[in-house]
Amino acid sequence: MATVTDIRVRFCETDAVGHVNNVSYFIYLEEARVDFTKQIGLSLETKDVTMAVVSLHCDFIAQAYFDQVIQVETAVAKIGRKSFTLVHDIRDKESQTLIARGESVVVWLNGEKNKAIPLDDDFIKKLEAHRLKDASES
């Protein structure tokens, strides 16, 4: 089950050509990751354990423009021992046209030691609830 984050494109996120600048998509992915963590019940306000992005990728498929409302659907693609991978589909809210597809690899981090630590069982259960179904499971 994917979480959904709605975003209205601001003028400052566009470039001289009039479409959304490529840098802005990474801000949208961050907003969706933060929203995802809130929706699954994880607080980002703790200094003991937090998340850190170790890889971020985005494929640009179509253009987006000022004042357009986009939706970022976020789901879990992979769960490892100390990390997990989120996939993000960015679509036009009205037409559902795919605009971009992103991927974030995130580690579970001990904030004081600044070291990756194993995902705890409760968090893995929360991630599993948002995991994409494998085509072979259908």
C-alpha positions in Angstrom: 0.0 0.0 0.0 1.5 3.3 -1.1 1.3 6.5 0.8 0.3 9.7 -1.2 1.6 13.2 -0.8 0.0 16.1 -2.7 2.2 19.0 -3.7 1.3 22.2 -5.5 4.2 23.4 -7.7 5.5 26.8 -6.6 6.8 29.4 -9.0 10.3 29.3 -7.5 10.5 25.6 -8.4 10.4 26.3 -12.1 13.2 27.4 -14.4 13.6 29.9 -17.3 11.9 27.4 -19.7 8.8 27.4 -17.5 8.8 23.8 -16.3 9.8 22.4 -12.9 13.6 22.4 -12.5 15.2 19.0 -12.1 16.5 19.9 -8.6 12.9 20.5 -7.3 12.1 16.8 -7.9 14.6 15.9 -5.1 12.8 18.3 -2.8 9.5 16.5 -3.7 11.1 13.1 -2.9 12.2 14.4 0.4 8.8 15.8 1.3 7.3 12.4 0.3 9.8 10.5 2.5 9.1 12.7 5.5 5.3 12.3 4.9 5.8 8.5 4.5 7.6 8.3 7.9 4.8 10.3 9.6 2.1 8.2 8.0 3.7 5.0 9.3 4.1 6.4 12.7 7.8 7.2 12.9 9.0 10.3 14.7 11.9 12.2 13.1 12.4 14.3 16.2 14.5 11.8 18.1 18.3 12.1 18.1 18.8 8.5 19.2 17.7 6.8 16.0 17.0 8.5 12.7 17.2 7.9 8.9 19.8 8.9 6.4 19.5 8.8 2.7 22.5 7.0 1.1 21.3 7.0 -2.5 18.8 9.0 -4.4 17.8 8.6 -8.0 15.2 10.2 -10.3 14.1 9.5 -13.8 12.3 12.4 -15.6 9.5 11.2 -17.8 7.3 14.2 -18.5 7.3 17.9 -17.6 5.5 19.6 -14.7 4.6 23.3 -14.5 3.9 26.1 -12.0 0.7 25.7 -10.0 0.2 22.1 -11.2 -0.9 19.7 -8.4 1.2 16.6 -8.4 1.0 13.5 -6.3 3.9 11.5 -5.0 3.1 7.8 -4.3 5.6 6.2 -2.0 6.0 2.5 -1.4 8.7 0.2 0.0 10.5 -1.8 -2.7 13.1 -3.6 -0.6 13.9 -4.2 3.1 17.4 -5.0 4.1 19.0 -5.5 7.5 20.1 -1.9 8.0 18.4 -0.2 5.1 15.3 0.0 3.0 14.5 1.2 -0.5 11.5 3.5 -1.3 10.1 4.0 -4.8 8.3 7.2 -5.6 5.9 7.8 -8.6 5.3 11.4 -9.3 2.0 11.9 -11.2 -0.2 14.8 -12.2 -3.1 14.6 -9.7 -5.8 15.2 -12.2 -4.8 13.1 -15.2 -2.5 10.6 -13.3 0.1 11.0 -16.0 3.5 9.8 -14.8 5.9 12.7 -14.6 8.9 11.2 -12.8 10.0 8.1 -10.9 12.4 8.2 -8.0 14.1 5.8 -5.7 15.6 6.5 -2.2 17.8 4.1 -0.3 17.6 4.9 3.4 19.6 3.6 6.3 18.5 3.4 10.0 21.1 5.4 11.9 22.3 5.7 15.5 22.4 9.5 15.7 24.9 9.7 18.5 27.4 7.3 16.9 26.6 8.2 13.3 26.5 4.5 12.4 24.0 2.4 10.5 22.2 0.0 12.8 19.8 -3.0 12.2 16.2 -2.2 11.6 14.1 -3.2 14.6 11.3 -5.7 14.2 8.5 -3.1 14.8 9.8 -0.8 12.1 10.2 -3.8 9.7 6.5 -4.6 10.3 5.5 -1.0 9.4 7.6 -1.1 6.3 6.2 -4.5 5.2 2.7 -3.0 5.3 3.7 -0.6 2.6 5.8 -3.0 0.5 5.1 -3.4 -3.2 3.6 -6.7 -4.2 6.0 -8.7 -6.3 4.6 -9.6 -9.7 5.1 -13.3 -8.8 2.9 -12.9 -5.7 -0.1 -11.8 -7.8 
